[in-house]
Amino acid sequence: MTSAPTPSTPSTPFDLVDRLVPLAPGQSTWKIRHERPKVVEATQGSYEALFSPAVEGLAVIERLLVALHACRIGRAAAFGDHYRERLLAEGAEASLVDAVDRGGIASLRDPRLARLLSFTATLMRRPLDGDQAAVQALREAGLSTPAIVALAQLVAFLSYQVRLAAGLKAMSDAEAAA
C-alpha cells in the first residue's frame, strides 16, 4: 500500500509517478523522464490541482472514486491502490470503495456516482463515445457544466497517467532485464 502524498517542499519534491512506478534517481528511465522537468512538474501539478478541494462541482471523494475506477480499467494497480488508500484516508465508506474497486458499478445506490463512473469507463475505453448524449446523461444526473468539464479533464489526466506509468514501467523493466 502507498500512503497519501505529503505536501511538496522545495527540498523534498513529491512525485507520484516516480514513487509508484517506481523510479529512482540514477536509473536510466528516471533520467529520461526527468530530461524535461517542466513535463514532470506539470504532471505532478495536474495531479495536485485535479484533487484539490477547490475544484468546482465534484467532491474530492467523487474524484478519487473516478480515479480508482479509471485505474482499475487501465490496469494500473499501483495507482489504483494509491487512490483507494486516499479514499479511505478521506473517510470514504469502505463498502463503497470496495464496490468501485471490484467494478460493481451496477450495485451503487447513488445514481449520480453511477453516472460519473459510467462516463469514466466510456472515456477510458471508447473516448469517441463521450459524445453529446453522454454529456446530457451527466446533466440529467445533476452535474453542472463546470463539473462536467472538471470530470472530463480528470479522466483525460487519468488516461495519461495510466499510459505514462505503463510506458515507464515497461522501460524500467527492460532496463532491469538488460
Buried (B, 14 or more C-beta within 10 A) or exposed (E): EBEEBEEBEEEEEBBBBBBBBBBEEEBEBBEEBBEEEEEBEEBBEBBBEBBEEEBEBBBBBBBBBBBBBBBBBBEBEBBBBBBBBBBBEBEBEEEBBEBBBEEEBEEBEEEBBBBBBBBBBBBBEEEEEBEEEBBEBBEEBEBEEEBBBBBBBBBBBBBEBBEBBBEBBEBBEEBEEE
